[in-house]
């Protein structure tokens, strides 16, 4: 999914997340640009297929900015013609994410994954198999973001990963034939996420104590 030569590995979390990446079987929607579509386009969902093909053509030529524009219009058209919660959006979102990844626009990738998670929860609320696939996909994003320190937002990604592992664990535990190995791997993912959250908290407190000590030293020196 990503090209590692552009990544800077975060040593603070890489070791734990390499374990997750090797072991785990892999909501708020962000504000999007307002796109204007003609009335004929808005009433013709089949045209979305043509836009998707054009976007793939542009992606193959590394023209990701134009591909993103086409995909955003296709997504808007789909939402107007088929409704806010239709599974046809998944392929468009996957393609949008691929182009944003290519552009290394990590905050936008995070926003799109949040939208993806929201849609999976709405569309497949009563379909455990498809819901798990969606949760797994978004989990992979947060794990990769942590492993390679893509946007420097360690704590938010840890929290989201922990939440997703817990949701997947609930699904795994309530399955007709629970996969005990998968349950154990998900439990391990939760444990690692929580451990790193504690580490991040301790590191933050240590930094605060250092700053306080420096301020006290400065005040004392100013009194001499």
C-alpha contacts under 8 A as a table, 3 or more apart, distances in Angstrom:
res1	aa1	res2	aa2	distance
1	X	98	X	7.75
2	X	101	X	7.16
2	X	102	X	7.76
3	X	6	X	6.18
3	X	7	X	7.46
4	X	7	X	5.15
7	X	148	X	5.69
7	X	149	X	7.33
7	X	150	X	6.65
8	X	148	X	5.60
8	X	149	X	6.12
8	X	150	X	7.16
9	X	14	X	6.76
9	X	147	X	6.27
9	X	148	X	4.24
9	X	149	X	5.66
10	X	13	X	5.91
10	X	14	X	5.69
10	X	146	X	7.22
10	X	147	X	6.38
10	X	148	X	5.79
10	X	149	X	5.07
11	X	14	X	5.21
11	X	15	X	7.16
12	X	15	X	7.61
13	X	16	X	5.75
13	X	17	X	6.29
13	X	146	X	6.54
13	X	147	X	6.43
13	X	196	X	7.04
14	X	17	X	5.24
14	X	18	X	5.94
14	X	146	X	6.98
14	X	147	X	4.69
14	X	148	X	7.21
15	X	18	X	5.35
15	X	19	X	6.79
16	X	19	X	5.39
16	X	20	X	6.76
16	X	192	X	6.28
17	X	20	X	4.87
17	X	21	X	6.02
17	X	143	X	6.41
17	X	146	X	7.09
17	X	147	X	5.77
17	X	192	X	7.83
18	X	21	X	5.07
18	X	22	X	6.15
18	X	147	X	6.86
19	X	22	X	5.28
19	X	23	X	6.01
20	X	23	X	5.04
20	X	24	X	5.48
20	X	143	X	7.72
20	X	185	X	7.85
20	X	188	X	7.86
20	X	189	X	5.92
21	X	24	X	6.00
21	X	26	X	7.91
21	X	140	X	7.83
21	X	143	X	7.07
23	X	185	X	6.26
24	X	182	X	7.19
24	X	185	X	5.69
24	X	186	X	6.55
24	X	189	X	7.56
25	X	136	X	7.72
25	X	182	X	7.24
26	X	136	X	5.09
26	X	137	X	6.88
26	X	139	X	7.66
26	X	140	X	6.67
27	X	114	X	5.56
27	X	115	X	6.59
27	X	117	X	7.20
27	X	118	X	5.58
28	X	114	X	6.55
28	X	115	X	6.74
28	X	118	X	7.28
29	X	111	X	6.91
29	X	112	X	7.70
29	X	114	X	6.50
29	X	115	X	4.99
29	X	118	X	7.57
30	X	111	X	5.65
30	X	112	X	7.45
30	X	115	X	7.29
33	X	72	X	8.00
35	X	72	X	7.70
35	X	73	X	6.09
35	X	76	X	7.15
36	X	73	X	7.87
37	X	41	X	6.23
37	X	42	X	6.25
37	X	73	X	7.50
37	X	77	X	7.35
38	X	41	X	5.24
38	X	42	X	6.24
39	X	42	X	5.06
39	X	43	X	6.30
40	X	43	X	5.28
40	X	44	X	6.31
41	X	44	X	5.12
41	X	45	X	7.40
41	X	47	X	6.88
41	X	77	X	7.47
42	X	45	X	7.03
42	X	77	X	5.60
42	X	80	X	6.82
42	X	81	X	6.39
43	X	81	X	6.42
44	X	47	X	5.75
44	X	48	X	7.86
44	X	81	X	7.68
45	X	48	X	5.57
45	X	49	X	7.92
45	X	77	X	7.13
45	X	78	X	6.41
45	X	81	X	6.34
45	X	82	X	7.68
46	X	49	X	5.74
46	X	50	X	7.52
47	X	50	X	5.24
47	X	51	X	6.57
48	X	51	X	5.00
48	X	52	X	6.12
48	X	74	X	5.40
48	X	77	X	7.34
48	X	78	X	7.18
49	X	52	X	5.04
49	X	53	X	6.25
50	X	53	X	5.12
50	X	54	X	6.22
51	X	54	X	5.02
51	X	55	X	6.10
51	X	70	X	6.30
51	X	71	X	6.99
51	X	74	X	6.28
52	X	55	X	5.01
52	X	56	X	6.24
52	X	70	X	7.64
52	X	71	X	6.63
52	X	74	X	7.22
52	X	92	X	7.24
53	X	56	X	5.12
53	X	57	X	6.23
54	X	57	X	4.98
54	X	58	X	6.25
54	X	67	X	7.60
54	X	70	X	7.70
55	X	58	X	5.06
55	X	59	X	6.12
55	X	66	X	7.72
55	X	67	X	4.56
55	X	68	X	7.44
55	X	70	X	6.09
55	X	71	X	6.42
56	X	59	X	4.96
56	X	60	X	6.17
56	X	67	X	7.32
56	X	95	X	7.91
57	X	60	X	5.28
57	X	61	X	6.70
58	X	61	X	5.19
58	X	62	X	6.33
58	X	63	X	5.06
58	X	64	X	6.60
58	X	66	X	7.07
58	X	67	X	5.56
59	X	62	X	4.81
59	X	63	X	5.50
59	X	64	X	5.52
59	X	67	X	6.20
59	X	99	X	7.04
60	X	63	X	7.56
63	X	66	X	5.89
63	X	67	X	6.32
64	X	67	X	4.80
64	X	68	X	5.95
64	X	99	X	5.30
64	X	100	X	7.57
64	X	102	X	7.32
64	X	103	X	7.15
65	X	68	X	5.22
65	X	69	X	6.51
65	X	99	X	7.68
66	X	69	X	5.08
66	X	70	X	6.35
67	X	70	X	5.16
67	X	71	X	6.09
67	X	96	X	7.95
67	X	99	X	7.28
68	X	71	X	5.07
68	X	72	X	6.01
68	X	96	X	5.97
68	X	99	X	6.58
68	X	100	X	7.68
69	X	72	X	5.24
69	X	73	X	6.39
70	X	73	X	5.25
70	X	74	X	6.22
71	X	74	X	4.90
71	X	75	X	6.03
71	X	92	X	6.36
71	X	95	X	7.59
71	X	96	X	6.36
72	X	75	X	5.06
72	X	76	X	6.17
72	X	96	X	7.67
73	X	76	X	5.09
73	X	77	X	6.12
74	X	77	X	5.08
74	X	78	X	6.12
74	X	92	X	7.49
75	X	78	X	5.10
75	X	79	X	6.23
75	X	89	X	6.46
75	X	92	X	6.41
75	X	93	X	7.78
76	X	79	X	5.20
76	X	80	X	6.30
77	X	80	X	5.16
77	X	81	X	6.15
78	X	81	X	5.26
78	X	82	X	5.55
78	X	83	X	7.07
78	X	88	X	7.54
78	X	89	X	7.01
79	X	82	X	5.54
79	X	83	X	4.72
79	X	84	X	4.87
79	X	85	X	7.52
79	X	86	X	7.62
79	X	89	X	7.84
80	X	83	X	5.71
80	X	84	X	7.33
82	X	85	X	7.82
82	X	86	X	6.35
83	X	86	X	6.14
85	X	119	X	6.43
85	X	122	X	7.02
85	X	123	X	6.24
86	X	89	X	6.15
86	X	123	X	7.06
87	X	90	X	5.70
87	X	123	X	7.10
88	X	91	X	6.34
88	X	92	X	7.36
89	X	92	X	5.23
89	X	93	X	6.10
90	X	93	X	5.12
90	X	94	X	6.09
90	X	116	X	7.19
91	X	94	X	5.09
91	X	95	X	6.25
92	X	95	X	5.19
92	X	96	X	6.14
93	X	96	X	4.90
93	X	97	X	6.03
93	X	112	X	7.02
93	X	116	X	7.09
94	X	97	X	5.16
94	X	98	X	6.25
95	X	98	X	5.02
95	X	99	X	6.44
96	X	99	X	5.31
96	X	100	X	6.24
96	X	112	X	7.98
97	X	100	X	5.06
97	X	101	X	6.00
97	X	109	X	5.67
97	X	112	X	6.63
97	X	113	X	7.75
98	X	101	X	5.13
98	X	102	X	6.26
99	X	102	X	4.95
99	X	103	X	6.29
100	X	103	X	4.97
100	X	104	X	6.03
100	X	105	X	5.31
100	X	106	X	7.24
100	X	108	X	6.78
100	X	109	X	5.99
101	X	104	X	4.74
101	X	105	X	6.10
101	X	106	X	6.74
101	X	109	X	6.57
102	X	105	X	7.81
105	X	108	X	5.58
105	X	109	X	6.35
106	X	109	X	4.87
106	X	110	X	6.14
106	X	150	X	6.76
106	X	151	X	6.13
107	X	110	X	4.99
107	X	111	X	6.27
107	X	151	X	7.29
108	X	111	X	4.97
108	X	112	X	6.15
109	X	112	X	5.17
109	X	113	X	6.17
110	X	113	X	5.16
110	X	114	X	6.26
110	X	141	X	7.96
111	X	114	X	5.07
111	X	115	X	6.39
112	X	115	X	5.00
112	X	116	X	6.09
113	X	116	X	4.79
113	X	117	X	6.09
113	X	138	X	5.97
113	X	141	X	7.66
114	X	117	X	5.11
114	X	118	X	6.22
114	X	138	X	7.87
115	X	118	X	4.99
115	X	119	X	6.23
116	X	119	X	5.22
116	X	120	X	6.22
116	X	134	X	7.60
116	X	138	X	7.60
117	X	120	X	5.19
117	X	121	X	6.18
117	X	134	X	6.65
117	X	135	X	6.70
117	X	138	X	6.67
118	X	121	X	5.22
118	X	122	X	6.32
119	X	122	X	5.08
119	X	123	X	5.86
120	X	123	X	5.30
120	X	124	X	5.47
120	X	125	X	7.33
120	X	130	X	7.85
120	X	131	X	5.87
120	X	134	X	5.89
120	X	135	X	7.74
121	X	124	X	5.63
121	X	125	X	5.18
121	X	131	X	6.68
122	X	125	X	5.50
124	X	127	X	4.79
124	X	128	X	7.08
124	X	130	X	6.31
124	X	131	X	5.34
125	X	128	X	7.31
125	X	131	X	6.86
127	X	130	X	5.76
127	X	131	X	6.00
128	X	131	X	5.01
128	X	132	X	5.94
128	X	171	X	6.69
129	X	132	X	5.30
129	X	133	X	6.51
130	X	133	X	5.07
130	X	134	X	6.42
131	X	134	X	5.16
131	X	135	X	6.22
132	X	135	X	5.02
132	X	136	X	5.96
132	X	168	X	6.40
132	X	171	X	7.35
133	X	136	X	5.13
133	X	137	X	6.23
134	X	137	X	5.10
134	X	138	X	6.42
135	X	138	X	5.32
135	X	139	X	5.99
135	X	164	X	6.45
135	X	167	X	8.00
135	X	168	X	6.94
136	X	139	X	4.97
136	X	140	X	6.20
136	X	168	X	7.85
137	X	140	X	5.28
137	X	141	X	6.82
138	X	141	X	5.19
138	X	142	X	6.68
139	X	142	X	5.31
139	X	143	X	6.19
139	X	160	X	7.99
139	X	161	X	5.86
139	X	164	X	6.27
139	X	165	X	7.52
140	X	143	X	5.10
140	X	144	X	6.04
141	X	144	X	5.19
141	X	145	X	6.06
142	X	145	X	5.00
142	X	146	X	6.23
142	X	157	X	5.40
142	X	158	X	7.48
142	X	160	X	7.16
142	X	161	X	5.97
143	X	146	X	5.15
143	X	147	X	6.06
143	X	157	X	7.59
143	X	161	X	6.94
144	X	147	X	4.99
144	X	148	X	6.06
144	X	149	X	7.95
144	X	150	X	7.89
145	X	148	X	5.57
145	X	149	X	5.45
145	X	150	X	5.00
145	X	151	X	7.01
145	X	157	X	7.25
146	X	149	X	5.03
146	X	150	X	7.00
146	X	154	X	6.21
146	X	157	X	6.71
146	X	158	X	7.58
149	X	152	X	5.45
149	X	153	X	7.59
149	X	154	X	7.34
153	X	156	X	5.89
153	X	157	X	6.45
154	X	157	X	5.41
154	X	158	X	6.14
155	X	158	X	5.01
155	X	159	X	6.16
155	X	197	X	6.60
155	X	200	X	7.22
156	X	159	X	5.16
156	X	160	X	6.19
157	X	160	X	5.11
157	X	161	X	5.95
158	X	161	X	5.11
158	X	162	X	6.09
158	X	193	X	5.72
158	X	194	X	7.81
158	X	196	X	7.55
158	X	197	X	6.67
159	X	162	X	5.17
159	X	163	X	6.21
159	X	193	X	7.45
159	X	197	X	7.67
160	X	163	X	5.07
160	X	164	X	6.14
161	X	164	X	5.10
161	X	165	X	6.07
161	X	190	X	7.97
161	X	193	X	7.08
162	X	165	X	5.15
162	X	166	X	6.19
162	X	189	X	7.35
162	X	190	X	5.31
162	X	193	X	5.68
162	X	194	X	7.12
163	X	166	X	5.19
163	X	167	X	6.27
164	X	167	X	5.03
164	X	168	X	6.11
165	X	168	X	5.10
165	X	169	X	5.99
165	X	186	X	5.81
165	X	187	X	7.59
165	X	189	X	6.59
165	X	190	X	6.01
166	X	169	X	4.94
166	X	170	X	6.31
166	X	186	X	7.52
166	X	187	X	7.88
166	X	190	X	6.84
167	X	170	X	5.24
167	X	171	X	6.51
168	X	171	X	5.07
168	X	172	X	6.13
168	X	186	X	7.40
169	X	172	X	4.98
169	X	173	X	6.04
169	X	183	X	6.10
169	X	186	X	6.00
169	X	187	X	7.20
170	X	173	X	5.18
170	X	174	X	6.27
171	X	174	X	5.34
171	X	175	X	6.23
172	X	175	X	5.36
172	X	178	X	5.85
172	X	179	X	6.80
172	X	182	X	7.49
172	X	183	X	6.28
173	X	178	X	5.73
173	X	179	X	7.94
173	X	183	X	7.01
174	X	178	X	6.92
175	X	178	X	5.15
178	X	183	X	7.78
179	X	182	X	5.35
179	X	183	X	6.23
180	X	183	X	4.92
180	X	184	X	6.15
181	X	184	X	5.11
181	X	185	X	6.26
182	X	185	X	5.04
182	X	186	X	6.15
183	X	186	X	5.17
183	X	187	X	6.14
184	X	187	X	5.05
184	X	188	X	6.15
185	X	188	X	4.99
185	X	189	X	6.23
186	X	189	X	4.93
186	X	190	X	6.32
187	X	190	X	5.10
187	X	191	X	6.22
188	X	191	X	4.99
188	X	192	X	6.16
189	X	192	X	5.20
189	X	193	X	6.14
190	X	193	X	5.15
190	X	194	X	6.14
191	X	194	X	5.24
191	X	195	X	6.08
192	X	195	X	5.03
192	X	196	X	6.23
193	X	196	X	5.29
193	X	197	X	6.19
194	X	197	X	4.98
194	X	198	X	6.28
195	X	198	X	5.21
195	X	199	X	6.28
196	X	199	X	4.81
196	X	200	X	6.02
197	X	200	X	5.05
197	X	201	X	6.18
198	X	201	X	5.00
198	X	202	X	6.14
199	X	202	X	5.11
199	X	203	X	6.06
200	X	203	X	5.06
200	X	204	X	6.15
201	X	204	X	5.09
201	X	205	X	6.31
202	X	205	X	5.11
202	X	206	X	6.14
203	X	206	X	5.09
203	X	207	X	6.26
204	X	207	X	5.16
204	X	208	X	6.33
205	X	208	X	5.01
205	X	209	X	6.19
206	X	209	X	5.10
206	X	210	X	6.23
207	X	210	X	5.08
207	X	211	X	6.27
208	X	211	X	5.11
208	X	212	X	6.17
209	X	212	X	5.06
209	X	213	X	6.13
210	X	213	X	5.08
210	X	214	X	6.22
211	X	214	X	5.09
211	X	215	X	6.23
212	X	215	X	5.09
212	X	216	X	6.21
213	X	216	X	5.11
213	X	217	X	6.15
214	X	217	X	5.04
214	X	218	X	6.12
215	X	218	X	5.05
215	X	219	X	6.16
216	X	219	X	5.10
216	X	220	X	6.15
217	X	220	X	5.17
217	X	221	X	6.11
218	X	221	X	5.13
218	X	222	X	6.13
219	X	222	X	5.10
219	X	223	X	6.46
220	X	223	X	5.24
220	X	224	X	6.73
221	X	224	X	5.35
